[in-house]
Amino acid sequence: MISAHTKAALPVAKARGAGLGNPHLFARDPVLAARANKAQVENAMRRTAAVLPYVE
């Protein structure tokens, strides 16, 4: 969970114009977005496979 301090600080930082998020991922570049999404899915599947034996 995000702490109350962090939740309060994010809008302030955004109002200052601070860059939030991954600076290397350009939202307007669908190739980079697709590559990042694929990496996230692969990491999630790997973590799921590692935890699944303990959950079942």
Z-matrix of the N, CA and C atoms (Angstrom, degrees):
N
C 1 1.448
C 2 1.530 1 109.67
N 3 1.294 2 114.87 1 149.07
C 4 1.453 3 120.46 2 177.41
C 5 1.523 4 107.98 3 -85.49
N 6 1.314 5 116.02 4 130.80
C 7 1.459 6 120.04 5 -178.41
C 8 1.523 7 110.97 6 -69.21
N 9 1.314 8 115.29 7 161.31
C 10 1.463 9 120.80 8 179.37
C 11 1.529 10 110.54 9 -61.99
N 12 1.333 11 116.94 10 -35.64
C 13 1.465 12 120.91 11 179.50
C 14 1.524 13 110.52 12 -62.61
N 15 1.316 14 117.10 13 -43.88
C 16 1.465 15 121.42 14 179.76
C 17 1.523 16 110.59 15 -67.54
N 18 1.322 17 116.78 16 -42.52
C 19 1.463 18 120.09 17 179.02
C 20 1.523 19 111.15 18 -61.06
N 21 1.316 20 116.65 19 -36.81
C 22 1.465 21 120.18 20 179.23
C 23 1.524 22 111.48 21 -73.62
N 24 1.320 23 117.18 22 -33.32
C 25 1.466 24 121.12 23 -175.72
C 26 1.529 25 112.70 24 -78.29
N 27 1.318 26 118.83 25 -29.12
C 28 1.469 27 120.32 26 -176.76
C 29 1.524 28 113.49 27 -61.36
N 30 1.333 29 119.65 28 -48.34
C 31 1.473 30 117.92 29 178.77
C 32 1.528 31 112.66 30 -64.01
N 33 1.329 32 117.15 31 -33.42
C 34 1.463 33 120.79 32 178.49
C 35 1.527 34 109.97 33 -65.52
N 36 1.323 35 116.60 34 -45.51
C 37 1.459 36 120.78 35 178.55
C 38 1.524 37 111.02 36 -63.64
N 39 1.323 38 116.18 37 -40.20
C 40 1.457 39 120.21 38 179.76
C 41 1.530 40 110.56 39 -64.54
N 42 1.337 41 116.44 40 -40.20
C 43 1.464 42 120.51 41 179.19
C 44 1.527 43 111.33 42 -64.94
N 45 1.342 44 116.79 43 -31.80
C 46 1.466 45 121.40 44 177.05
C 47 1.519 46 111.42 45 -71.94
N 48 1.313 47 116.49 46 -15.55
C 49 1.458 48 119.92 47 -179.14
C 50 1.511 49 113.11 48 95.42
N 51 1.329 50 117.16 49 13.04
C 52 1.462 51 120.86 50 179.18
C 53 1.525 52 109.37 51 -65.25
N 54 1.310 53 115.62 52 141.94
C 55 1.452 54 120.39 53 177.50
C 56 1.523 55 110.17 54 -77.73
N 57 1.301 56 116.73 55 119.14
C 58 1.456 57 121.36 56 179.87
C 59 1.515 58 109.41 57 -105.87
N 60 1.300 59 117.02 58 146.45
C 61 1.450 60 120.96 59 178.60
C 62 1.517 61 112.24 60 93.67
N 63 1.306 62 114.82 61 -166.56
C 64 1.454 63 122.19 62 -177.16
C 65 1.529 64 109.80 63 -80.65
N 66 1.329 65 117.93 64 113.69
C 67 1.458 66 119.08 65 -177.82
C 68 1.526 67 113.96 66 -70.17
N 69 1.319 68 117.69 67 -13.99
C 70 1.459 69 121.22 68 -178.32
C 71 1.529 70 112.55 69 -91.88
N 72 1.322 71 116.58 70 -7.55
C 73 1.465 72 120.42 71 -178.84
C 74 1.527 73 108.22 72 -104.34
N 75 1.288 74 116.10 73 110.91
C 76 1.450 75 120.43 74 -179.70
C 77 1.519 76 108.72 75 -92.14
N 78 1.325 77 115.91 76 120.49
C 79 1.461 78 121.66 77 -175.43
C 80 1.521 79 112.38 78 -59.84
N 81 1.310 80 116.37 79 -26.77
C 82 1.467 81 119.05 80 -177.41
C 83 1.517 82 112.79 81 -86.69
N 84 1.322 83 116.94 82 0.44
C 85 1.463 84 120.32 83 -179.64
C 86 1.525 85 108.95 84 -106.12
N 87 1.322 86 118.11 85 98.73
C 88 1.459 87 120.80 86 -175.86
C 89 1.528 88 113.21 87 -63.00
N 90 1.324 89 117.90 88 -27.31
C 91 1.464 90 120.37 89 179.30
C 92 1.526 91 109.98 90 -67.46
N 93 1.338 92 116.70 91 -46.70
C 94 1.459 93 120.27 92 178.06
C 95 1.521 94 111.50 93 -65.27
N 96 1.328 95 116.93 94 -39.73
C 97 1.461 96 120.67 95 179.36
C 98 1.528 97 110.30 96 -63.46
N 99 1.318 98 117.51 97 -42.54
C 100 1.461 99 121.26 98 179.42
C 101 1.527 100 110.77 99 -65.78
N 102 1.323 101 117.18 100 -39.38
C 103 1.460 102 121.21 101 178.77
C 104 1.534 103 110.85 102 -64.90
N 105 1.322 104 116.15 103 -42.56
C 106 1.465 105 120.21 104 178.85
C 107 1.519 106 110.51 105 -65.90
N 108 1.320 107 117.39 106 -42.01
C 109 1.462 108 121.22 107 178.98
C 110 1.522 109 110.74 108 -62.29
N 111 1.314 110 117.04 109 -42.81
C 112 1.465 111 121.16 110 179.26
C 113 1.528 112 110.48 111 -61.80
N 114 1.322 113 116.99 112 -42.42
C 115 1.464 114 120.90 113 178.97
C 116 1.522 115 110.86 114 -63.96
N 117 1.320 116 117.91 115 -40.47
C 118 1.457 117 121.18 116 178.58
C 119 1.521 118 111.36 117 -64.05
N 120 1.310 119 116.57 118 -42.68
C 121 1.468 120 120.97 119 179.38
C 122 1.523 121 110.05 120 -64.77
N 123 1.326 122 117.34 121 -43.78
C 124 1.464 123 120.51 122 179.75
C 125 1.529 124 111.07 123 -62.91
N 126 1.326 125 117.21 124 -42.33
C 127 1.464 126 120.29 125 177.92
C 128 1.519 127 111.42 126 -64.62
N 129 1.327 128 117.32 127 -39.97
C 130 1.462 129 120.80 128 178.71
C 131 1.523 130 110.98 129 -64.60
N 132 1.315 131 116.77 130 -41.11
C 133 1.472 132 120.33 131 179.45
C 134 1.526 133 110.43 132 -65.96
N 135 1.323 134 116.97 133 -39.39
C 136 1.462 135 121.25 134 178.85
C 137 1.535 136 110.56 135 -64.35
N 138 1.338 137 116.75 136 -43.77
C 139 1.467 138 120.44 137 178.05
C 140 1.522 139 111.09 138 -65.37
N 141 1.330 140 116.65 139 -39.48
C 142 1.457 141 121.01 140 178.60
C 143 1.519 142 110.39 141 -62.29
N 144 1.306 143 117.08 142 -44.80
C 145 1.461 144 120.99 143 179.73
C 146 1.517 145 111.30 144 -63.24
N 147 1.326 146 117.39 145 -34.15
C 148 1.462 147 121.04 146 -179.05
C 149 1.526 148 111.50 147 -73.08
N 150 1.325 149 117.41 148 -32.73
C 151 1.463 150 121.55 149 -175.68
C 152 1.516 151 112.42 150 -91.22
N 153 1.308 152 117.00 151 -27.28
C 154 1.467 153 121.95 152 -173.37
C 155 1.535 154 114.15 153 -51.87
N 156 1.324 155 119.80 154 -43.34
C 157 1.476 156 118.21 155 -179.39
C 158 1.532 157 112.92 156 -60.00
N 159 1.314 158 118.15 157 -28.36
C 160 1.452 159 121.36 158 -179.77
C 161 1.525 160 112.34 159 -80.37
N 162 1.331 161 116.50 160 -23.20
C 163 1.463 162 121.62 161 -177.40
C 164 1.518 163 111.09 162 -85.67
N 165 1.309 164 116.70 163 -36.67
C 166 1.473 165 120.44 164 -175.07
C 167 1.484 166 112.47 165 -70.70
